[in-house]
């Protein structure tokens, strides 16, 4: 954990941003509608909710799509090259939209912009962009927006020195009324050699437990039934606070708040404590689900990834979780094609997947990120080899997933209904206690409700049920 203490944005600084919001509301030529396009993880999704909250306070209404908005803001990801290329491709596409709507404003923010040199690239190659800013100054959107409205030049600000800040009390336009994100910490200190996150999100810094609990209580009072706690590594929560607390202690406090369902992600295996497992096993509201990224099944690759655990230690964590919570749903992240990965080392990943039997897995081909340790490693794996390996991995995971999901047939699940099924307007779908998608007969009136169902079938990625 970094020795630097987080800097809490003062009430005076926040009031200054609120004044900028009021100035924008009074501007006759300010945009009247917005549309936020989000790429990447749940942290980005929650950041977009905050951005939308500030835009709403500026007097803008949310537009249904990019084409009908006066201001389009891309909240970007750079964890993999594909996400970056998609974002830039869509930004370029808006250049054509602007020909039909000259008043259209275009903004780009988030992790991609925080990368060294990206701000200069935006200024040089994407001259039609009006506003660009990184992750560190998200709370300053009103100030930057006002500058963009008052200037004929693009406003581009990326402040690396501010990456230890925490801004409390920002407005939020939540995506759902029944479920909500709560960010409990920012940044990462692990510096896995393949990962760009510490460079664009900064070092680890935790919110005060009292602020998190107060936010949860307000969400409970507003009728929220499920919260998802977010952080790059939630298991290391609290280490840099004035009075250090553990993630397990935070979970115990939130369990007492009384929100029916609590989830969290992402966890690092090296920081998964026995205390946390015990709190989960004896809680009332923490759901029996755990996302535990393994990344690889070979010890040498794990060492070069700088993961700080080996295969045996990871499997020991899995064993302890299943002993304490027998029905727990386990999911993971896996990378294939890491520099120097041999066929034998790849087979170690396949054998680990078979041994654990994950409910689902997010699988990726290694993507070099400039500035990370792995990008400079020799023996980069050819694309055709990586493509073949990921297909093999997907086949093995599919076989394991069928067995994992079949164990739920005949059991009962509580499902928080999220909406109508995409395949049938007589079915609804949502997520059960173990994090799996469940589809069953229902109507629009079920959305936002927790419904008890009996599981009667299992498909590739979802369970099917009948209302009890």
N, C-alpha and C positions, 0 to 999 in steps of 0.2 A: 504494500500500500504506500502511496506517495506520502512524504512527510508534509507536503504543502496542505494547509488547511483550506477548505473551500471558502470562497468569498461570496457571501449572501448579498444579492443585489438589494440595495437599500430602498426604503419606502420613498425617499426623495427621488431616486432614479426611476422608480416605477411610476410615480406621479408625473414625472417629466414625460414619460411615454404616453400616459393618459392625456396629457395636454396636446401632444401631437395628434392623437386620435381625434380629439375635438376639433382641431384645426382642419383635419381632412374632412370631417363631417360637414363643415361649413363651406368647403370648396365646391363651387357649382360644376366644375369640370372633372371632379374626382370620379373614379370608376363607381358604377352603381351595382355591379355584380362581380362575383369571383368564382373561380373553380380551381381547387387544389388537386394536383396529380401527384400521387404518392408512390414511390418505389422503395422496396426493401422491407425491413423488419418491423415488428410491432412498435419499437421505439420511434421509428419514423412515422408510423401511423398516428401515434399519440402526439408527436410534434406537429403533425398536420392538423390535429384537432385544436391545438393551441393557436397555430397560425390562423385557422378558420375563425376561432373565437375573436382574435384581434381584428380581422377583416370585417367580421360582423359588427363589432363595436364601432368601426369606421363608417358604418352606414351601408355596407354592401350586403346584398342578398346572394345566397348560393345559387349559381347557375347549374342547370342540369348537365351541361357538357361544356367542353372547351370552346366549341364554335360559337356558343351564345353568350360567353362571358366577356366582360370588359377588362378583367384582369385574370390572367392564368399564371399560377405559381407552381413550379415543378419542385417538389421536395425529393431530392435525389439520393441514390445509394451508390457506393463504389466498392462494395465488398468483392464483387466479381466484375470482370470486364463487360460481360453481357448486359448487366444492369446499367452500366455507364453508357454503353453504346445506345441502348434503348432510349435512355433519357435524352441524350443529345440528338438522336434521330427525331424524337417527338418535338423537341424544341425547334429544330430546323423546319419541321412541318408547319409550325405556327407562323413562320415567316410568310407562307402563302396565304394563311388565313387573314393576316394583317392587311393584305392587299385589298380584301373585301371590307375590312373593318379597321380603318386607319387609327381609330382611337384605342385599339387593343394594346394593353400593357402586358409585358411578358417578364416574369421573374423566375430565377433559378436559385435554389438554396439547398442546404443540407450537406451531407458527407462528401459528395463529389466536389463541391465548391471548396471545401475545407482543405483539399489536397494541395500541396505545394505546386505553384505554377498554374493551377486551373483558373484562377481569377484572371491572370494575364491572357490565358487562352480564350476565355469568354470575351474579353475586351477586344481581342484581335480578330477572332474568327466568327464571333456571333454578335455583330454590331447592332443587330435589331433587338437584343435583350436590354431591357430598361433597368433591371435590378438584380443583383446577385449578392448573396451573403452566405456565410458558413454556419456551422452548428453553434459556434461560441456566442454569436450575437443574435440569436433568434428573438430574444425578448425586445430587441431594438427595431423590429419590423416597422412600427409606426413612424419612428424617426427616419428610417431609410426610405420608407414609402413617400413621406413628405418631401424628402430631398429629390426623389425621382420625379415627383409631380411638378416640382418647381424648377427642374433643370432640363436642359436639352441634351445633357450627356448621361451616359449610363452611370448608375451608382453601384459600385462594386466594393464591398468591404469584407475582409476576412481577417479576424483578429486572433492570432494564435495565442497571444499573451492572456486572453480572457478565458482560456479553456479550463479554468478551475472555478468558474462561477456557478451559482445556483440561483434561479429566479423563482420565488414563490408567489402564488396568488395571481398568476396570469389567467386571462379569460380562456374558457374552453368551450368549443362547439362539439359535443360528443356525438359519435357516429350512431350510438344506440342508447336507448333510455333504460334498458334492463341490465346492461353490462358495461363496465368501464375499465380503462387502463389507469394504473397509478405507477408513475415512475418513482422508484425508491432510491436509485443511485445513477450516476452518470460515469462514462469513461471506463477504462480498463488498464490494469497494470501488468497484465500477463505477457504481452508481446510475443504471442505465438508467431512463429516465423513466416507464416502464410498470410497473416491478418493485418489489414490496414487500420482497423478500428481504433487502437490507441493513438494513432497519428491524427485521426480526424475527429475523434470524440474526447480526446484528452485523457488525463490520468483519473483514477478512481476518486469519486467524491460522493458522499452519501448525504441524503436529506435527513434532517432531525426526525427521530421517531415520532415526536409529538405532532409534527406537521403532517406526517403520513397518516397517523391515526385520526387526526382531525378531518383530513380529506375523506378517509373511509367512512367516518361517522356521518359526514354531510351526504355522501353518496347513499348510505343506508337510509337516511331520512328522506331522500328523494325517490326511493323505491328501487334502487339498483339491487339486483339479485346476485351478481357475480362481479368480482374484481380480478384483474390480472395484474400482478406486480411485475414491473419491468426493470431490467438492468442488464448490462453486458455480462456481469457475473454476480448474480444476486447473493450467492453464497459468501461473498466477501463483504457484504453490506456491514456498515457501522464501524469499520476499523479506524477511520480517520476522524471520527466525531470527538468532540470535547470530552464526552463521557462515552467511551466505546461500548457498543452493544453488538450482539450477534444477530444474524438473520433469523435464527431460531427464536430468539427473544422477541423480535419484531413480529414474527408469525403468530406467536402466542398472544401478543397484545391485540393483533388484528382478529384472531379467532374469537376473542372476547367481545368484539364490536357487534357481532351478530349478523353480518352479511352471510346469506346462505352458502355461497360458494366462493372459495379463494383458490386461484391458480397463480403460478409464477413461472418466469423464465427470464434469462437462461442461466443454468447452473454449470459450474466448472467442477469436474470430478475431484480435483485435488483439494477443493475446499468443502466437499460434502461431509459434514460432521455427523457423528453419532447423535449429538444433541438435536440436530435438525430432523433426523430420521425419527427419533423418539417423539418430538413435538408433533410431527405429521401423524404418527401412529395413534396418538391419543387425542387428536383434535376433533372438534365437532364440525368444522366448516372447511378445512383444507382438503381439497379433493385428492383422491388416490391416483395421482398422475405425476410423472416425473420425466422431464426432457433432460437427458444426460448425454451430451455430445461426446462420442468416443473419438471421432475423426479418423482413427486407423487402428488396426489390430496387431501391428508389429512394433516391438519395443524400440528398435533402432529408428524407425520412422517417427515414432512418438517423441523420441529424444531430439531428433533434428527439427521436429515441429515445436520444440520447447514447451511440451504439455505438462511436464512435471509429475507424471505418473506413468506406470507401465501397465501392460495388459493384465497382470495378476491383480494389481491394486484396483484397477477399474472393475474387474469381475468380482472382487471382494465387496465393493460398494453395491453392485447389483445384487449380490447375495444378501447383504444386510437389509437392503430395501425390501426385497421379497420376503425375507423372514419376518420383518416387522409389519409389512402391509402386503399380505399374500396376493391380493387381486390387483395390485398396482399396475397401471398402464405405463409402459416404458417406451419412450421414443428417443431418437438420436440424430446426430449429424455425422456424415461420413464423406471423406475426400478420397478420390482415387487420382492416380497420376502425379502424386507429390514428387518433386525432383529426386531422381535416383531410385524410385520405387521399382524393385525387381518383381518378377512374376511370383517368386516364392513369398515375398513380403505381401503382395496383393492377396495371395491365397490365405495368409494369416487374417486378413480382414474378413474374407468370406467365412472362415471357420468361426471367427468371433460372432458374426451375425447369426450363424446357425446356433451357436452355443447360447446366446442371450435370448433370441427369439423376440425381437422388437415388435410392438404393435404397429409402428410405422417408422420410416427413416427418411430424412432429407439427404439426398445423395448429390454430390457435386464433383465435377472434374476440376482439378486444381487450376486456379486462375492466377497467374503472376501479377502482383501488385507492386508498382514502382515504390521503392523505399523500404520494402520489407526484406527480411533476411533471406527468405526462400527464393526471391526473385533473382538473387545473385548466385544461387547454388548451381553447381555443374550438373550435367546429366539430366536436363529437362526431358521429361517423357514425351515422345512423339504423340501428336494429336490422335492418330489412328489407333495407337495402343491404348490411350486413355479412353477413347470412345468404346473400344471393345470391352475394356475392363468394367466400365460403368454399366454396360448392358448385362454383363455377367452378374454384377452385383445386384442390379434391379431384379433379375430372374430369381436369385437366391432369396432376396428380401421378400419378393412376392410369395414364394413358397412358405417362408416363415410367417408372413403376415396372415396367410389363410389359416394356419394352425392357431396363431395367436387370437384372431378374431373369433374363431369357431368356439373358443372356450366360453364365450358370453351367451351362446345360444341356450335358451331356457332360463336365463337369469333375468332379474329385473333391473331397470336403469331409470334414473331420474334425468330427464332431458330438458334443458333450457332451450325452448323453441326460438329459432332465429329468423325463420321465414318460411315461405312456401317452397317446396322442393322445386328445383329447376327442371325436373323431368315430368312432374305431374302436379296439376293445380288442386288435386284432392289429397295430396300428401304434404306434410310439413317436415322440416329437418332442423336439427340442432345438435349440440354436443352433450354427451352423457357425462357421468361422474369421472370416467377414466380418460376423457379427452377425445373419444371417438365420435365420429359423426353418426347420427341415428336418424333414420327416416321412418315415418309412420303416418297413418291416415289422420288428417286434421284440417283445420281451416285457418283463415287469417286471424280469427279471434284468439288462437292459441299462441300467437307470437308474443314473446316476452313472458310467457308463463312456464313454470316448471311442471312437467307432466310425467307421471309414472307410466312406464311401458314395459312390456315383456318382450325380450329379444327372441325373434323367431327365425332369423336368417342372417347370413353374413356374406357380403360381396367383397370385391377387392379392397376397397377403402372405407366401406361404410357398413353399419349394421342396420337391419330392418326390424321393426317392432310393431306390436299391437298395444293400443291403449288399454290400461287395466281399469 
